[in-house]
């Protein structure tokens, strides 16, 4: 499943690394691409959308339109 999420509080490459590690810890086969400039996270994974969103929020980031 391919998923693209808007994460407005991505500020730098360290943020990108933290998000990538959080997702790949839960789903080791996930392909994660974080665009710091566009503040987006693209994920290709077998995991559910909810699982990916939980990994990002658990890392301390917010997802636009997601509580």
N, C-alpha and C positions, 0 to 999 in steps of 0.2 A: 504494500500500500504506500503510495506517495502522499505526503502531507506537507503543506507549507503553512507556517504559522507566523504571525506578526508578534514580535516580542519587543515592545517599546523600550525596555530598560537594558538592552544590550548596549554597552558603552565601548568595549575594547576587545582585543583578541583574547585577553584572559577570560572575559565573559564567555566568549565563543568556546574556549577550551573547557570551561566548567560545564557548560550546557552539553557539549559533545560527550564528555566523560559521564555525565549523569545519565544520558540516554543509552550509551553503549554499555554501561554497567547493568542496566535492566535488560537490554537487548543487544548482545555482543555482535550480531550480524548486521545491525542497522548501519545504513549509509547516511551520515549526517553532514549537512552543509550549512554553516552559519554565515550569513552576510551581515557584517557589522554595520556597514553603511546603510543598507536598506532595513536593518533591524528585523531580519527574517531568519527563520530556521526551517530548512527543508529536510525532511526525513523520509527515507525509503526503508521500510521495515515490515516484518510480519506482525509486529505488535499492534495492538489496537490504538486508535487515535487517543482514547482516554489514557492509556498507559503512557504514551509519549508526553501528553500534556501534564500528567502527574509528575513525570521525571523532571520536566522543565520547572514546574512550580516548586517541587521539592528542593531544587537547586537555588531557589530564592528569586526566580524571575516571574514576571507576569506575562500572560498571553492576552492579547487584545480580544475582547469578547468572551473571555473564559474566566469563571470565578474560581 
